[in-house]
């Protein structure tokens, strides 16, 4: 594939014209040495970097030609990867400093994690830092002794960022929230956390991201909007109590007690429970530890976590959150409130679907949670994955790491430069932490096919489609044809039959949520996140789409995005 001329020129011009300009300016002067800063990429190559390779090859060729300079020595140095400076350092610089350098507008946020809202020419986003040593929300929530941000912590970050970024005075509503991977931060490490927004027709899409040791990860995504819902309804708490049975000492079940280690902010907040048929009512009261910072949180992560998991009505096994269909936040959580939990779907042992309403002491609804989807998990596998992630964080070289194998430190680079000038080695010298053979082997492993597979597994799989499988039944109507096409886009392949099973074709929880989002964008139908778990075939999903289309109601009016201001 050929790069656009303008794109290539932007990379070539600085090194080509800059070198020639220096030659014209200093060529007549008697110089001891001329050193041109080339890159190892000129020797080893770089996938998709033909312009960058060419620019550095020009420097190498110019040094070998040696013409136009009145210098005792002209050398082009093919530098390897640097530590502490350049791109390695760029990934470790706090977002606020980078933003100031780029001319972005920054506004402070008063929050335990997020501390800045960024507004520039691109996306709006909020940032902060997170560490077990400074944030109880990590230190007191551990899987396999590894600090992990609870799912409710992602909701609090998204809600706080939405309040800061989205215009208008409505209440925040989060929709189609899906957890991609746990946000774990090893003891002794610090993560930069970002909530990044991009506009959508009915609000904004958000992603909760982290940067640890230069590694960028996405942990949750969804959509956010400020809405104007009808006045908060009241819940008849007495009616719920009358059809439920009180539980002794207010202690409901804690289904994840064998998987999680929880700290003081989670301790003894549930003071009364009433359990009924597929529903439970719990009274939550902030303990002394919670009261110390309760007013700094909106959706307090520990209280919300406890209020949405205190009783799952006799389920077996371990479940972890997959995502939320909708969360409407009408107000912050007070010192005392009720949680009304209803199990709305247990059609499969693999998925549990719950609705939760958080209610003030007077019955006023504070927070409404719809389609809270939990996926049954292998506890040992989850612990292994989290521990492996923490080990990788500890092993990964940081921008200031004392690790010769990771790259060149500035002090070592200076020594190398003095040595190569003191003992002339020729017009082109490679200085790198790895041998040229090792670098060539690494670059050689990258091909068009391997890169395409990494960036877009579904598209790569589609190229290997072998045609219809045995028993293939073609789509029979427009709805089935559309669903089959969308499956092909996310799973790969051109011959998706109406009876094919989504999970047997390689689908997983994250892809399921992405597919439901595609259906919403293309067909205008919002299916619950649980849909693919309950109806995993093309025919089943098409039937759900048709049924939803005939019963669709007008969407809640959202406040439109306004032009950015400097405030």
NORZI-V874543 format. One line per field, one symbol per residue. burial: b if it has 16 or more other C-alpha atoms within 10 Angstrom, else e. Layout:
burial->???
This chain:
burial->eeeeeeebeebbeebbeebeeebeeebeeeeeebbbebbbbbbbbbeeebbbbbbbbbbbebbeebeebbbebbbbbbbbbbbbeeebbebbeebbeeeeeeebbbeebeebbbbbbbbeeeebbbbbbbbbeeebbbbbbbbbbbbbbbbbbbbbbbbbbbbbbbbbebbbbbbbbbbbebbbbbbebbbbbbbbbebeebbbbbbbbbbbbbeebbbbbbbbbbbbeeeeeebebeebbeebebeeebbbeebeeebbbbeebbbebbbbbbbbebbbbbbbbbbeebeeebeebbbbbbbbbbbbbbbbbeeeebbbbbbbbbbbbbeebbbbbbbbbbbebeeeeebbbbbbbbbbeebbbbbbbbbbbbbbeebeebbebbbebbeebbebbbbeeeeeebbbbeeebeeeeeeebeeeeebbbbbbbeebeebeeeeeeeeeeeeeeeeeebbbbbeeeeeeeeeeeebeeebbbbbbbbbbbbbbbbbbbbbbbbbeeebebebbbbbbbbbeeeeebbbbbbbbbbbbbbbbbbebbeeeeeeeeeeeebbbbeeeeee
